[in-house]
Amino acid sequence: MQDLLIAIARGLVEQPEEVTVTVEDGEEGMIVYHLHVAEQDMGRVIGKQGRIAKAIRVVMRAAATRNNQKVMVEID
């Protein structure tokens, strides 16, 4: 799951070496992924009105459902 998020983010940004993901356990078995990108790439990951961020979250939730997991993606 972490590799999927990194692959998606690196495809969007201009500085792919700056993409990092940290993982923490949330409440009720939820896994929280924190996506960190370079400051100038933040707009590319969020998109207009948050559309790209929403799409990333949808893809991650769909992949997690296949593995019987609950995930949440936060962009830091």
DATA-V886737 format. One record per pair of residues at least 6 apart in sequence whose ideal C-beta (glycine too) atoms are under 7 Angstrom apart, sorted by the first residue. I is the first residue (numbers start at 1). J is the second residue. D is the distance in whole Angstrom. If there is no record, write none. Layout:
# DATA-V886737
I,J,D + I,J,D
This chain:
# DATA-V886737
1,60,7 + 1,63,6 + 1,64,6 + 1,71,7 + 2,21,5 + 2,23,6 + 2,33,7 + 4,60,7 + 4,63,6 + 5,21,5 + 5,33,6 + 5,35,6 + 5,60,6 + 5,73,7 + 6,19,6 + 6,21,6 + 8,56,6 + 8,59,7 + 9,19,5 + 9,35,6 + 9,37,6 + 9,45,6 + 10,16,4 + 10,19,5 + 12,44,5 + 12,45,6 + 12,52,7 + 13,19,6 + 13,37,6 + 13,38,7 + 13,41,4 + 13,44,6 + 13,45,7 + 14,41,6 + 15,38,5 + 15,41,6 + 18,37,6 + 18,38,4 + 19,37,6 + 20,36,5 + 21,33,6 + 21,34,7 + 21,35,6 + 22,34,5 + 23,31,6 + 23,33,6 + 24,32,5 + 25,31,6 + 26,32,4 + 26,72,6 + 29,70,6 + 30,70,4 + 30,71,7 + 30,72,6 + 31,69,6 + 31,70,7 + 31,71,5 + 32,72,5 + 32,74,6 + 33,71,6 + 33,73,5 + 34,74,5 + 34,76,5 + 35,73,6 + 35,74,7 + 35,75,5 + 35,76,7 + 36,76,5 + 37,45,5 + 45,52,6 + 45,53,7 + 45,75,6 + 46,52,6 + 46,53,5 + 46,75,7 + 47,53,6 + 53,75,6 + 56,73,6 + 57,73,5 + 60,71,5 + 60,73,5 + 61,71,6 + 64,70,6 + 64,71,4
